[in-house]
């Protein structure tokens, strides 16, 4: 499959010009799509903000109306006539009728406030005689939910009550009636006039659908067919349960949200004990129609821009390509060996400058040809030197193999002579040296590094005998990747500077374990320790990564490699007590990127080669 870049390079210059002009249009189109998307989002956001603002305004006006009705209801309950009815004992019907002839509390309120449709007093009193707005409490009434709640809670509460005579619902404020001793004597029911809801919605657009509900979501006003008056909308109760009264958009997955862009807000008036919900629904088609109109206009605009751009690109490329074709023909003549350029190109643009440069190039062509021959000779000489260097590198590989073969021969002779101890030591030495010489710049497993260190410890144990003992503890996954030659130089340092001078009971302990997000490697010996002067010198070299000269080059190289590979926050630390021993601790990350090794600077190669030679 051909590379797209190569296809572009193989295309005629005229077609390239057309392609570049079209390619220049693409970002403009993409930018336009992005702006169109933002515009549509802005339109949607503005429309949603308008609905939210309308919901907030409608909520405030509904709240004002509820407050007004609540205040009127308080006047209808707390007056001298009602107190006289509750507290006085009327024994005959004439006494009740005389009372009704004198009281005008309910009728005066209904006449004075158009917000009130009706006021009813339900009296639960022995021998009570009802008249006009006063009704005796029957057993049927006692079984109604709103009357039971009035008796149970003894607080004013908004209820949606169905009138069995008219089969219509009314929003009512039910207030319990009590005598001076606190005994429940019935309830006062103040019905809100429907014109209140209609007047609240007059200022809103006709396209909006309005729903008012109370309590747990019982609808008391609605111009949405799917949710008529008396319907229970459970989503309303869920919204008020969050305790957030601000207007907000309802999700499209809900019943309300599927009707369009829906905003719900609520408030809880302190004297009612019931939350009131305000829901405004705007059909989704209003948003889609506006957005579609903007999109269609933009599409026509973009199509016109593309057409004009292609036409201009075609005209421009036709004129420009003729000049390019002339320059091309002249260069072909030069390439064919015809250095006679007799024709002249018209104009003073860049193509004219190229043609002038071509003429100058022809004048110096012979000199360039001679230089090219010289460069070719030098290149062939360089290749020859490179082959020679590769041959020498191949020859240098003979020495390690010769060393392995020689050690194996010595081991077999010792084994034949029943000197198994010597044979085993030679085998371990060969294994150890092979690992030293075969160390690459890549990562190795922790298991491989520990085996290599163990081989070194076994060789030293053979040398020191019972004077030295060691143990290796590892709780880290043996396949964990680690830099090569990290542990062995530290162990060797423990032998040379800590254990070698002791006469007996030398101990070296190696521990590899997890600590948080890191892996810790501890090499501890019970040797002679490090003096304070020597310790300061060592820590200074570790801090500066100084591998130029002096002692502890192995430790410094290990520390430097760790910091180069893993970062400055990792590396080596030293703890020592003079005469008691030294602990060297290496901290490396728990998660290792194996590919980082390939991106290390060339200095790492130099450091690795130094370590291999030690």
PEWORA-V363659 format. One line per field, one symbol per residue. ss: DSSP state (H for helix, E for strand, - for the rest). phi: phi as a letter, one per 30 degrees, with the letter a starting at -180 (. if undefined). psi: psi as a letter, one per 30 degrees, with the letter a starting at -180 (. if undefined). A space follows every 50 residues. Layout:
BEGIN
ss: ???
phi: ???
psi: ???
END
This chain:
BEGIN
ss: ---HHHHHH---HHHHHHHHHHHHHHHHHHHHHHHHHHHHHHHHHHHHHH HHHHHHHHHHHHHHHHHHHHHHHHHHH--HHHHHHHH-----HHHHHHHH HH--HHHHHHHH---EEEEEEEE-------E--EEE--HHHH--HHHHHH HHH---EEEEEEE----EEEEEEEEEEE-----EEEEEEEEE--HHHHHH H------EEEEEEE---EEEEE---------E-HHHHHHHH------EE- ------HHH-EEEEEEEE------EEEEEEEE-HHHHHHHHHHHHHHHHH HHHHHHHHHHHHHHHHHHHHHHHHHHHHHHHHHHH--------------H HHHHHHHHHHHHH-HHHHHHHHHHHHHHHHHHHHHHHHHHHHHHHHHHHH HHHHHHHHHHHHHHHH---HHHHHHHHHHHHHHHHHH-----EEEHHHHH HHHHHHHHHHHHHHHHHEEEEEEE------EEE---HHHHHHHHHHHHH- -----EEEEEEEEEE--EEEEEEEE------HHHHHHHHHHHHH------ --HHHHHHHHHHHHHH----EEEEEEE---EEEEEEEEE----HHHHHH- --HHHHHHHHHHH-
phi: .ddedddddddddddddddddddddeedddddddddddddddeddddddd ddddddddddddddddddddddddddccbdddddddcdcccbdddddddd dcdbedddddddbddccabbccccbdidcdahdcbddcdddddddddddd ddchbebdbcccdddchbdbdbcccdcbdddiddckbccccddddddddd cdddedddccbcbbidjddcaaccddbddjdccdddddddddiccddadd dddddddddkdcbbbabbddccibdcccbcbceddddddddddddddddd ddddddddddddddddddddddddddddddddddddjcccccdccdjbdd dedddddddddddcddddddddddddddddddddddddddddddddddee dddddddddddddddddicddddddddddddddddddcdcdddbdddddd ddddeddddddddciddbbbbbbbcdedcddbddhcddddddddddcccd dddahdbbbcbbadbicbcccccbbcddibddddddddddddddhdcdaj dhdddddddddddddckddckcbbbbbdibkbbccccbddcbcdddedcd dddddddddddddd
psi: kkkeeeeeefkkeeeeeeeeeeefeeeeeeeeeeeeeeeeeeeeeeeeee eeeeeeeeeeeeeeeeeeeeeeeeefeileeeeeeefkjkfleeeeeeee fekgeeeeeeefjffkekkkkjkikkgkjlkcgkkkkleeeffkeeeeee eefhkkkkljkkjfefhkkkkkjkkkklafggkkgakkjjkkkffeeeee feflkffkkkkkllbggkkfkkgkefilkfkjjfeeeeefffgjfkklkk kffleefffajkkkllljkffegkkkkkkkkkkffeeeeeeeeeeeeeee eeeeeeeeeeeeeeeeeeeefeeeeeeeeeeeeeefgjgjjelkkllgae eeeeeeeeeeeeegeeeeeeeeeeeeeeeeeeeeeeeeeeeeeeeffeee eeeeeeeeeeeeeeeeggieeeeeeeeeeeeeeeeefgkafallleeeee eeeeeeeeeeeeefbffkllkkkkgkkfgkklklheeeeeeeeeeefeee flelhkkkkkkjlkjbglkkjkjklhafakleeeeeeeeeeeefhjgela lheeeeeeeeeeeeeflfflaklkklkkfflkkkkkkllekkjfffefgl lfeeeeeeeeeff.
END
